[in-house]
Amino acid sequence: MIKHTDIDDNVLHQKIKESEILYGGNLRLKIYGTLQCKSGKRMKAKNRVFFKTIEQAKELGFRPCGHCLPIDYKTWKNGPI
């Protein structure tokens, strides 16, 4: 996990370009989603974190975003069957 406040914007853009960062999340709400998500783009930089994989986000206790990852969100919400 990389906090937005801990990384320079140029380094961040380079990591996104090189596919080292694929997902973003809200540290306060513990939600992760795609980098293109409108909800994620509106969050404050102090709450924004980045992940390379969904598994990394899940290991840290984050849940999927209902807007950009609706299938994953429904699976998470319904829990194990």
mmCIF file as gemmi writes it, N, C-alpha and C atoms, coordinates in Angstrom:
data_model
loop_
_atom_site.group_PDB
_atom_site.id
_atom_site.type_symbol
_atom_site.label_atom_id
_atom_site.label_alt_id
_atom_site.label_comp_id
_atom_site.label_asym_id
_atom_site.label_entity_id
_atom_site.label_seq_id
_atom_site.pdbx_PDB_ins_code
_atom_site.Cartn_x
_atom_site.Cartn_y
_atom_site.Cartn_z
_atom_site.occupancy
_atom_site.B_iso_or_equiv
_atom_site.pdbx_formal_charge
_atom_site.auth_seq_id
_atom_site.auth_asym_id
_atom_site.pdbx_PDB_model_num
ATOM 1 N N . MET Axp A 1 ? 0.851 -1.172 0 1 0 ? 1 A 1
ATOM 2 C CA . MET Axp A 1 ? 0 0 0 1 0 ? 1 A 1
ATOM 3 C C . MET Axp A 1 ? 0.897 1.235 0 1 0 ? 1 A 1
ATOM 4 N N . ILE Axp A 2 ? 0.558 2.179 -0.846 1 0 ? 2 A 1
ATOM 5 C CA . ILE Axp A 2 ? 1.288 3.441 -0.928 1 0 ? 2 A 1
ATOM 6 C C . ILE Axp A 2 ? 0.308 4.574 -0.645 1 0 ? 2 A 1
ATOM 7 N N . LYS Axp A 3 ? 0.618 5.413 0.322 1 0 ? 3 A 1
ATOM 8 C CA . LYS Axp A 3 ? -0.224 6.568 0.617 1 0 ? 3 A 1
ATOM 9 C C . LYS Axp A 3 ? 0.065 7.669 -0.401 1 0 ? 3 A 1
ATOM 10 N N . HIS Axp A 4 ? -0.978 8.346 -0.846 1 0 ? 4 A 1
ATOM 11 C CA . HIS Axp A 4 ? -0.821 9.416 -1.822 1 0 ? 4 A 1
ATOM 12 C C . HIS Axp A 4 ? 0.063 10.534 -1.276 1 0 ? 4 A 1
ATOM 13 N N . THR Axp A 5 ? -0.02 10.797 0.005 1 0 ? 5 A 1
ATOM 14 C CA . THR Axp A 5 ? 0.782 11.861 0.604 1 0 ? 5 A 1
ATOM 15 C C . THR Axp A 5 ? 2.257 11.495 0.713 1 0 ? 5 A 1
ATOM 16 N N . ASP Axp A 6 ? 2.58 10.21 0.554 1 0 ? 6 A 1
ATOM 17 C CA . ASP Axp A 6 ? 3.964 9.745 0.68 1 0 ? 6 A 1
ATOM 18 C C . ASP Axp A 6 ? 4.681 9.593 -0.657 1 0 ? 6 A 1
ATOM 19 N N . ILE Axp A 7 ? 4.031 9.952 -1.764 1 0 ? 7 A 1
ATOM 20 C CA . ILE Axp A 7 ? 4.631 9.725 -3.077 1 0 ? 7 A 1
ATOM 21 C C . ILE Axp A 7 ? 4.521 10.992 -3.924 1 0 ? 7 A 1
ATOM 22 N N . ASP Axp A 8 ? 5.579 11.278 -4.635 1 0 ? 8 A 1
ATOM 23 C CA . ASP Axp A 8 ? 5.611 12.425 -5.537 1 0 ? 8 A 1
ATOM 24 C C . ASP Axp A 8 ? 4.703 12.149 -6.74 1 0 ? 8 A 1
ATOM 25 N N . ASP Axp A 9 ? 4.029 13.166 -7.246 1 0 ? 9 A 1
ATOM 26 C CA . ASP Axp A 9 ? 3.106 12.979 -8.365 1 0 ? 9 A 1
ATOM 27 C C . ASP Axp A 9 ? 3.781 12.394 -9.601 1 0 ? 9 A 1
ATOM 28 N N . ASN Axp A 10 ? 5.014 12.811 -9.883 1 0 ? 10 A 1
ATOM 29 C CA . ASN Axp A 10 ? 5.725 12.267 -11.05 1 0 ? 10 A 1
ATOM 30 C C . ASN Axp A 10 ? 6.017 10.783 -10.877 1 0 ? 10 A 1
ATOM 31 N N . VAL Axp A 11 ? 6.417 10.397 -9.687 1 0 ? 11 A 1
ATOM 32 C CA . VAL Axp A 11 ? 6.679 8.979 -9.394 1 0 ? 11 A 1
ATOM 33 C C . VAL Axp A 11 ? 5.379 8.19 -9.472 1 0 ? 11 A 1
ATOM 34 N N . LEU Axp A 12 ? 4.303 8.766 -8.953 1 0 ? 12 A 1
ATOM 35 C CA . LEU Axp A 12 ? 2.992 8.12 -9.002 1 0 ? 12 A 1
ATOM 36 C C . LEU Axp A 12 ? 2.563 7.854 -10.439 1 0 ? 12 A 1
ATOM 37 N N . HIS Axp A 13 ? 2.671 8.857 -11.288 1 0 ? 13 A 1
ATOM 38 C CA . HIS Axp A 13 ? 2.277 8.687 -12.691 1 0 ? 13 A 1
ATOM 39 C C . HIS Axp A 13 ? 3.14 7.647 -13.388 1 0 ? 13 A 1
ATOM 40 N N . GLN Axp A 14 ? 4.421 7.59 -13.051 1 0 ? 14 A 1
ATOM 41 C CA . GLN Axp A 14 ? 5.315 6.594 -13.64 1 0 ? 14 A 1
ATOM 42 C C . GLN Axp A 14 ? 4.919 5.186 -13.202 1 0 ? 14 A 1
ATOM 43 N N . LYS Axp A 15 ? 4.58 5.014 -11.918 1 0 ? 15 A 1
ATOM 44 C CA . LYS Axp A 15 ? 4.168 3.698 -11.417 1 0 ? 15 A 1
ATOM 45 C C . LYS Axp A 15 ? 2.848 3.254 -12.051 1 0 ? 15 A 1
ATOM 46 N N . ILE Axp A 16 ? 1.939 4.189 -12.274 1 0 ? 16 A 1
ATOM 47 C CA . ILE Axp A 16 ? 0.682 3.856 -12.947 1 0 ? 16 A 1
ATOM 48 C C . ILE Axp A 16 ? 0.959 3.452 -14.385 1 0 ? 16 A 1
ATOM 49 N N . LYS Axp A 17 ? 1.815 4.192 -15.059 1 0 ? 17 A 1
ATOM 50 C CA . LYS Axp A 17 ? 2.173 3.899 -16.449 1 0 ? 17 A 1
ATOM 51 C C . LYS Axp A 17 ? 2.827 2.526 -16.585 1 0 ? 17 A 1
ATOM 52 N N . GLU Axp A 18 ? 3.634 2.147 -15.606 1 0 ? 18 A 1
ATOM 53 C CA . GLU Axp A 18 ? 4.338 0.863 -15.629 1 0 ? 18 A 1
ATOM 54 C C . GLU Axp A 18 ? 3.519 -0.265 -14.998 1 0 ? 18 A 1
ATOM 55 N N . SER Axp A 19 ? 2.258 -0.002 -14.689 1 0 ? 19 A 1
ATOM 56 C CA . SER Axp A 19 ? 1.33 -0.971 -14.091 1 0 ? 19 A 1
ATOM 57 C C . SER Axp A 19 ? 1.789 -1.497 -12.74 1 0 ? 19 A 1
ATOM 58 N N . GLU Axp A 20 ? 2.528 -0.67 -11.999 1 0 ? 20 A 1
ATOM 59 C CA . GLU Axp A 20 ? 2.896 -1.031 -10.639 1 0 ? 20 A 1
ATOM 60 C C . GLU Axp A 20 ? 1.781 -0.652 -9.677 1 0 ? 20 A 1
ATOM 61 N N . ILE Axp A 21 ? 0.901 0.265 -10.112 1 0 ? 21 A 1
ATOM 62 C CA . ILE Axp A 21 ? -0.272 0.664 -9.344 1 0 ? 21 A 1
ATOM 63 C C . ILE Axp A 21 ? -1.477 0.483 -10.248 1 0 ? 21 A 1
ATOM 64 N N . LEU Axp A 22 ? -2.451 -0.332 -9.808 1 0 ? 22 A 1
ATOM 65 C CA . LEU Axp A 22 ? -3.635 -0.615 -10.616 1 0 ? 22 A 1
ATOM 66 C C . LEU Axp A 22 ? -4.938 -0.227 -9.926 1 0 ? 22 A 1
ATOM 67 N N . TYR Axp A 23 ? -4.902 -0.071 -8.602 1 0 ? 23 A 1
ATOM 68 C CA . TYR Axp A 23 ? -6.116 0.216 -7.838 1 0 ? 23 A 1
ATOM 69 C C . TYR Axp A 23 ? -5.853 1.331 -6.828 1 0 ? 23 A 1
ATOM 70 N N . GLY Axp A 24 ? -6.9 2.05 -6.516 1 0 ? 24 A 1
ATOM 71 C CA . GLY Axp A 24 ? -6.83 3.089 -5.502 1 0 ? 24 A 1
ATOM 72 C C . GLY Axp A 24 ? -7.802 2.769 -4.391 1 0 ? 24 A 1
ATOM 73 N N . GLY Axp A 25 ? -7.593 3.37 -3.245 1 0 ? 25 A 1
ATOM 74 C CA . GLY Axp A 25 ? -8.487 3.113 -2.125 1 0 ? 25 A 1
ATOM 75 C C . GLY Axp A 25 ? -8.616 4.306 -1.21 1 0 ? 25 A 1
ATOM 76 N N . ASN Axp A 26 ? -9.625 4.244 -0.354 1 0 ? 26 A 1
ATOM 77 C CA . ASN Axp A 26 ? -9.858 5.262 0.646 1 0 ? 26 A 1
ATOM 78 C C . ASN Axp A 26 ? -9.463 4.675 2.001 1 0 ? 26 A 1
ATOM 79 N N . LEU Axp A 27 ? -8.41 5.222 2.573 1 0 ? 27 A 1
ATOM 80 C CA . LEU Axp A 27 ? -7.867 4.692 3.82 1 0 ? 27 A 1
ATOM 81 C C . LEU Axp A 27 ? -8.857 4.808 4.968 1 0 ? 27 A 1
ATOM 82 N N . ARG Axp A 28 ? -9.607 5.901 5.023 1 0 ? 28 A 1
ATOM 83 C CA . ARG Axp A 28 ? -10.551 6.119 6.119 1 0 ? 28 A 1
ATOM 84 C C . ARG Axp A 28 ? -11.753 5.191 6.014 1 0 ? 28 A 1
ATOM 85 N N . LEU Axp A 29 ? -12.279 5.013 4.8 1 0 ? 29 A 1
ATOM 86 C CA . LEU Axp A 29 ? -13.474 4.19 4.61 1 0 ? 29 A 1
ATOM 87 C C . LEU Axp A 29 ? -13.171 2.723 4.317 1 0 ? 29 A 1
ATOM 88 N N . LYS Axp A 30 ? -11.887 2.422 4.045 1 0 ? 30 A 1
ATOM 89 C CA . LYS Axp A 30 ? -11.446 1.055 3.727 1 0 ? 30 A 1
ATOM 90 C C . LYS Axp A 30 ? -12.16 0.502 2.489 1 0 ? 30 A 1
ATOM 91 N N . ILE Axp A 31 ? -12.195 1.302 1.401 1 0 ? 31 A 1
ATOM 92 C CA . ILE Axp A 31 ? -12.807 0.904 0.14 1 0 ? 31 A 1
ATOM 93 C C . ILE Axp A 31 ? -11.738 0.991 -0.948 1 0 ? 31 A 1
ATOM 94 N N . TYR Axp A 32 ? -11.69 0.003 -1.851 1 0 ? 32 A 1
ATOM 95 C CA . TYR Axp A 32 ? -10.767 0.076 -2.987 1 0 ? 32 A 1
ATOM 96 C C . TYR Axp A 32 ? -11.557 0.003 -4.284 1 0 ? 32 A 1
ATOM 97 N N . GLY Axp A 33 ? -10.961 0.539 -5.348 1 0 ? 33 A 1
ATOM 98 C CA . GLY Axp A 33 ? -11.605 0.512 -6.661 1 0 ? 33 A 1
ATOM 99 C C . GLY Axp A 33 ? -10.602 0.8 -7.761 1 0 ? 33 A 1
ATOM 100 N N . THR Axp A 34 ? -11.116 0.946 -8.963 1 0 ? 34 A 1
ATOM 101 C CA . THR Axp A 34 ? -10.246 1.224 -10.11 1 0 ? 34 A 1
ATOM 102 C C . THR Axp A 34 ? -9.762 2.668 -10.063 1 0 ? 34 A 1
ATOM 103 N N . LEU Axp A 35 ? -8.711 2.951 -10.787 1 0 ? 35 A 1
ATOM 104 C CA . LEU Axp A 35 ? -8.185 4.31 -10.826 1 0 ? 35 A 1
ATOM 105 C C . LEU Axp A 35 ? -9.083 5.25 -11.621 1 0 ? 35 A 1
ATOM 106 N N . GLN Axp A 36 ? -9.991 4.704 -12.418 1 0 ? 36 A 1
ATOM 107 C CA . GLN Axp A 36 ? -10.891 5.52 -13.231 1 0 ? 36 A 1
ATOM 108 C C . GLN Axp A 36 ? -12.207 5.838 -12.519 1 0 ? 36 A 1
ATOM 109 N N . CYS Axp A 37 ? -12.419 5.316 -11.351 1 0 ? 37 A 1
ATOM 110 C CA . CYS Axp A 37 ? -13.684 5.483 -10.625 1 0 ? 37 A 1
ATOM 111 C C . CYS Axp A 37 ? -13.923 6.947 -10.261 1 0 ? 37 A 1
ATOM 112 N N . LYS Axp A 38 ? -15.118 7.435 -10.571 1 0 ? 38 A 1
ATOM 113 C CA . LYS Axp A 38 ? -15.463 8.825 -10.252 1 0 ? 38 A 1
ATOM 114 C C . LYS Axp A 38 ? -15.479 9.062 -8.749 1 0 ? 38 A 1
ATOM 115 N N . SER Axp A 39 ? -15.926 8.081 -7.997 1 0 ? 39 A 1
ATOM 116 C CA . SER Axp A 39 ? -15.944 8.234 -6.532 1 0 ? 39 A 1
ATOM 117 C C . SER Axp A 39 ? -14.532 8.376 -5.98 1 0 ? 39 A 1
ATOM 118 N N . GLY Axp A 40 ? -13.63 7.587 -6.498 1 0 ? 40 A 1
ATOM 119 C CA . GLY Axp A 40 ? -12.245 7.639 -6.038 1 0 ? 40 A 1
ATOM 120 C C . GLY Axp A 40 ? -11.543 8.93 -6.396 1 0 ? 40 A 1
ATOM 121 N N . LYS Axp A 41 ? -11.89 9.495 -7.519 1 0 ? 41 A 1
ATOM 122 C CA . LYS Axp A 41 ? -11.255 10.743 -7.942 1 0 ? 41 A 1
ATOM 123 C C . LYS Axp A 41 ? -11.672 11.921 -7.07 1 0 ? 41 A 1
ATOM 124 N N . ARG Axp A 42 ? -12.807 11.806 -6.391 1 0 ? 42 A 1
ATOM 125 C CA . ARG Axp A 42 ? -13.304 12.901 -5.554 1 0 ? 42 A 1
ATOM 126 C C . ARG Axp A 42 ? -12.735 12.884 -4.133 1 0 ? 42 A 1
ATOM 127 N N . MET Axp A 43 ? -12.11 11.799 -3.726 1 0 ? 43 A 1
ATOM 128 C CA . MET Axp A 43 ? -11.652 11.716 -2.341 1 0 ? 43 A 1
ATOM 129 C C . MET Axp A 43 ? -10.44 12.608 -2.098 1 0 ? 43 A 1
ATOM 130 N N . LYS Axp A 44 ? -10.249 12.966 -0.859 1 0 ? 44 A 1
ATOM 131 C CA . LYS Axp A 44 ? -9.119 13.804 -0.469 1 0 ? 44 A 1
ATOM 132 C C . LYS Axp A 44 ? -7.824 13.008 -0.581 1 0 ? 44 A 1
ATOM 133 N N . ALA Axp A 45 ? -6.756 13.696 -0.976 1 0 ? 45 A 1
ATOM 134 C CA . ALA Axp A 45 ? -5.458 13.036 -1.142 1 0 ? 45 A 1
ATOM 135 C C . ALA Axp A 45 ? -4.978 12.405 0.161 1 0 ? 45 A 1
ATOM 136 N N . LYS Axp A 46 ? -5.3 13.017 1.299 1 0 ? 46 A 1
ATOM 137 C CA . LYS Axp A 46 ? -4.832 12.458 2.579 1 0 ? 46 A 1
ATOM 138 C C . LYS Axp A 46 ? -5.469 11.096 2.884 1 0 ? 46 A 1
ATOM 139 N N . ASN Axp A 47 ? -6.608 10.796 2.258 1 0 ? 47 A 1
ATOM 140 C CA . ASN Axp A 47 ? -7.283 9.51 2.465 1 0 ? 47 A 1
ATOM 141 C C . ASN Axp A 47 ? -6.97 8.498 1.369 1 0 ? 47 A 1
ATOM 142 N N . ARG Axp A 48 ? -6.3 8.912 0.293 1 0 ? 48 A 1
ATOM 143 C CA . ARG Axp A 48 ? -6.097 8.065 -0.877 1 0 ? 48 A 1
ATOM 144 C C . ARG Axp A 48 ? -4.849 7.197 -0.724 1 0 ? 48 A 1
ATOM 145 N N . VAL Axp A 49 ? -5.01 5.914 -1.044 1 0 ? 49 A 1
ATOM 146 C CA . VAL Axp A 49 ? -3.907 4.954 -1.054 1 0 ? 49 A 1
ATOM 147 C C . VAL Axp A 49 ? -3.959 4.177 -2.369 1 0 ? 49 A 1
ATOM 148 N N . PHE Axp A 50 ? -2.856 3.518 -2.697 1 0 ? 50 A 1
ATOM 149 C CA . PHE Axp A 50 ? -2.765 2.789 -3.956 1 0 ? 50 A 1
ATOM 150 C C . PHE Axp A 50 ? -2.296 1.359 -3.726 1 0 ? 50 A 1
ATOM 151 N N . PHE Axp A 51 ? -2.779 0.453 -4.593 1 0 ? 51 A 1
ATOM 152 C CA . PHE Axp A 51 ? -2.442 -0.967 -4.515 1 0 ? 51 A 1
ATOM 153 C C . PHE Axp A 51 ? -2.075 -1.491 -5.892 1 0 ? 51 A 1
ATOM 154 N N . LYS Axp A 52 ? -1.284 -2.555 -5.911 1 0 ? 52 A 1
ATOM 155 C CA . LYS Axp A 52 ? -0.981 -3.218 -7.176 1 0 ? 52 A 1
ATOM 156 C C . LYS Axp A 52 ? -2.031 -4.274 -7.496 1 0 ? 52 A 1
ATOM 157 N N . THR Axp A 53 ? -2.542 -4.941 -6.464 1 0 ? 53 A 1
ATOM 158 C CA . THR Axp A 53 ? -3.495 -6.025 -6.698 1 0 ? 53 A 1
ATOM 159 C C . THR Axp A 53 ? -4.701 -5.909 -5.77 1 0 ? 53 A 1
ATOM 160 N N . ILE Axp A 54 ? -5.778 -6.545 -6.189 1 0 ? 54 A 1
ATOM 161 C CA . ILE Axp A 54 ? -6.971 -6.627 -5.347 1 0 ? 54 A 1
ATOM 162 C C . ILE Axp A 54 ? -6.66 -7.413 -4.081 1 0 ? 54 A 1
ATOM 163 N N . GLU Axp A 55 ? -5.86 -8.457 -4.207 1 0 ? 55 A 1
ATOM 164 C CA . GLU Axp A 55 ? -5.509 -9.286 -3.054 1 0 ? 55 A 1
ATOM 165 C C . GLU Axp A 55 ? -4.806 -8.464 -1.983 1 0 ? 55 A 1
ATOM 166 N N . GLN Axp A 56 ? -3.933 -7.556 -2.406 1 0 ? 56 A 1
ATOM 167 C CA . GLN Axp A 56 ? -3.231 -6.693 -1.46 1 0 ? 56 A 1
ATOM 168 C C . GLN Axp A 56 ? -4.235 -5.825 -0.69 1 0 ? 56 A 1
ATOM 169 N N . ALA Axp A 57 ? -5.2 -5.27 -1.391 1 0 ? 57 A 1
ATOM 170 C CA . ALA Axp A 57 ? -6.222 -4.448 -0.746 1 0 ? 57 A 1
ATOM 171 C C . ALA Axp A 57 ? -7.052 -5.278 0.236 1 0 ? 57 A 1
ATOM 172 N N . LYS Axp A 58 ? -7.455 -6.467 -0.189 1 0 ? 58 A 1
ATOM 173 C CA . LYS Axp A 58 ? -8.269 -7.33 0.67 1 0 ? 58 A 1
ATOM 174 C C . LYS Axp A 58 ? -7.513 -7.754 1.923 1 0 ? 58 A 1
ATOM 175 N N . GLU Axp A 59 ? -6.213 -8.05 1.783 1 0 ? 59 A 1
ATOM 176 C CA . GLU Axp A 59 ? -5.401 -8.451 2.933 1 0 ? 59 A 1
ATOM 177 C C . GLU Axp A 59 ? -5.351 -7.358 3.987 1 0 ? 59 A 1
ATOM 178 N N . LEU Axp A 60 ? -5.463 -6.107 3.548 1 0 ? 60 A 1
ATOM 179 C CA . LEU Axp A 60 ? -5.413 -4.979 4.469 1 0 ? 60 A 1
ATOM 180 C C . LEU Axp A 60 ? -6.799 -4.562 4.955 1 0 ? 60 A 1
ATOM 181 N N . GLY Axp A 61 ? -7.82 -5.357 4.628 1 0 ? 61 A 1
ATOM 182 C CA . GLY Axp A 61 ? -9.155 -5.132 5.147 1 0 ? 61 A 1
ATOM 183 C C . GLY Axp A 61 ? -10.028 -4.183 4.345 1 0 ? 61 A 1
ATOM 184 N N . PHE Axp A 62 ? -9.654 -3.914 3.097 1 0 ? 62 A 1
ATOM 185 C CA . PHE Axp A 62 ? -10.456 -3.032 2.249 1 0 ? 62 A 1
ATOM 186 C C . PHE Axp A 62 ? -11.541 -3.836 1.54 1 0 ? 62 A 1
ATOM 187 N N . ARG Axp A 63 ? -12.667 -3.174 1.244 1 0 ? 63 A 1
ATOM 188 C CA . ARG Axp A 63 ? -13.765 -3.81 0.531 1 0 ? 63 A 1
ATOM 189 C C . ARG Axp A 63 ? -13.887 -3.177 -0.86 1 0 ? 63 A 1
ATOM 190 N N . PRO Axp A 64 ? -14.504 -3.884 -1.83 1 0 ? 64 A 1
ATOM 191 C CA . PRO Axp A 64 ? -14.648 -3.337 -3.181 1 0 ? 64 A 1
ATOM 192 C C . PRO Axp A 64 ? -15.643 -2.179 -3.254 1 0 ? 64 A 1
ATOM 193 N N . CYS Axp A 65 ? -15.41 -1.286 -4.193 1 0 ? 65 A 1
ATOM 194 C CA . CYS Axp A 65 ? -16.292 -0.15 -4.442 1 0 ? 65 A 1
ATOM 195 C C . CYS Axp A 65 ? -17.553 -0.623 -5.165 1 0 ? 65 A 1
ATOM 196 N N . GLY Axp A 66 ? -18.695 -0.133 -4.729 1 0 ? 66 A 1
ATOM 197 C CA . GLY Axp A 66 ? -19.963 -0.506 -5.35 1 0 ? 66 A 1
ATOM 198 C C . GLY Axp A 66 ? -20.188 0.147 -6.705 1 0 ? 66 A 1
ATOM 199 N N . HIS Axp A 67 ? -19.465 1.23 -7.006 1 0 ? 67 A 1
ATOM 200 C CA . HIS Axp A 67 ? -19.65 1.927 -8.277 1 0 ? 67 A 1
ATOM 201 C C . HIS Axp A 67 ? -18.839 1.306 -9.412 1 0 ? 67 A 1
ATOM 202 N N . CYS Axp A 68 ? -17.555 1.111 -9.204 1 0 ? 68 A 1
ATOM 203 C CA . CYS Axp A 68 ? -16.695 0.64 -10.297 1 0 ? 68 A 1
ATOM 204 C C . CYS Axp A 68 ? -16.456 -0.872 -10.295 1 0 ? 68 A 1
ATOM 205 N N . LEU Axp A 69 ? -16.757 -1.539 -9.194 1 0 ? 69 A 1
ATOM 206 C CA . LEU Axp A 69 ? -16.588 -2.992 -9.084 1 0 ? 69 A 1
ATOM 207 C C . LEU Axp A 69 ? -17.882 -3.628 -8.558 1 0 ? 69 A 1
ATOM 208 N N . PRO Axp A 70 ? -19 -3.446 -9.282 1 0 ? 70 A 1
ATOM 209 C CA . PRO Axp A 70 ? -20.293 -3.889 -8.749 1 0 ? 70 A 1
ATOM 210 C C . PRO Axp A 70 ? -20.395 -5.391 -8.494 1 0 ? 70 A 1
ATOM 211 N N . ILE Axp A 71 ? -19.791 -6.209 -9.327 1 0 ? 71 A 1
ATOM 212 C CA . ILE Axp A 71 ? -19.867 -7.663 -9.131 1 0 ? 71 A 1
ATOM 213 C C . ILE Axp A 71 ? -19.095 -8.067 -7.876 1 0 ? 71 A 1
ATOM 214 N N . ASP Axp A 72 ? -17.874 -7.533 -7.733 1 0 ? 72 A 1
ATOM 215 C CA . ASP Axp A 72 ? -17.081 -7.828 -6.537 1 0 ? 72 A 1
ATOM 216 C C . ASP Axp A 72 ? -17.771 -7.304 -5.287 1 0 ? 72 A 1
ATOM 217 N N . TYR Axp A 73 ? -18.402 -6.136 -5.403 1 0 ? 73 A 1
ATOM 218 C CA . TYR Axp A 73 ? -19.105 -5.558 -4.256 1 0 ? 73 A 1
ATOM 219 C C . TYR Axp A 73 ? -20.272 -6.446 -3.824 1 0 ? 73 A 1
ATOM 220 N N . LYS Axp A 74 ? -21.054 -6.934 -4.793 1 0 ? 74 A 1
ATOM 221 C CA . LYS Axp A 74 ? -22.195 -7.801 -4.46 1 0 ? 74 A 1
ATOM 222 C C . LYS Axp A 74 ? -21.721 -9.089 -3.803 1 0 ? 74 A 1
ATOM 223 N N . THR Axp A 75 ? -20.63 -9.641 -4.312 1 0 ? 75 A 1
ATOM 224 C CA . THR Axp A 75 ? -20.059 -10.852 -3.715 1 0 ? 75 A 1
ATOM 225 C C . THR Axp A 75 ? -19.621 -10.568 -2.283 1 0 ? 75 A 1
ATOM 226 N N . TRP Axp A 76 ? -18.953 -9.448 -2.081 1 0 ? 76 A 1
ATOM 227 C CA . TRP Axp A 76 ? -18.512 -9.069 -0.726 1 0 ? 76 A 1
ATOM 228 C C . TRP Axp A 76 ? -19.698 -8.85 0.198 1 0 ? 76 A 1
ATOM 229 N N . LYS Axp A 77 ? -20.711 -8.144 -0.291 1 0 ? 77 A 1
ATOM 230 C CA . LYS Axp A 77 ? -21.874 -7.811 0.531 1 0 ? 77 A 1
ATOM 231 C C . LYS Axp A 77 ? -22.661 -9.054 0.931 1 0 ? 77 A 1
ATOM 232 N N . ASN Axp A 78 ? -22.818 -9.995 0.036 1 0 ? 78 A 1
ATOM 233 C CA . ASN Axp A 78 ? -23.565 -11.212 0.325 1 0 ? 78 A 1
ATOM 234 C C . ASN Axp A 78 ? -22.775 -12.189 1.175 1 0 ? 78 A 1
ATOM 235 N N . GLY Axp A 79 ? -21.456 -12.035 1.195 1 0 ? 79 A 1
ATOM 236 C CA . GLY Axp A 79 ? -20.603 -12.876 2.028 1 0 ? 79 A 1
ATOM 237 C C . GLY Axp A 79 ? -20.558 -14.31 1.541 1 0 ? 79 A 1
ATOM 238 N N . PRO Axp A 80 ? -19.858 -15.145 2.291 1 0 ? 80 A 1
ATOM 239 C CA . PRO Axp A 80 ? -19.755 -16.554 1.922 1 0 ? 80 A 1
ATOM 240 C C . PRO Axp A 80 ? -21.107 -17.256 1.994 1 0 ? 80 A 1
ATOM 241 N N . ILE Axp A 81 ? -21.323 -18.116 1.048 1 0 ? 81 A 1
ATOM 242 C CA . ILE Axp A 81 ? -22.611 -18.831 0.975 1 0 ? 81 A 1
ATOM 243 C C . ILE Axp A 81 ? -22.567 -20.069 1.833 1 0 ? 81 A 1
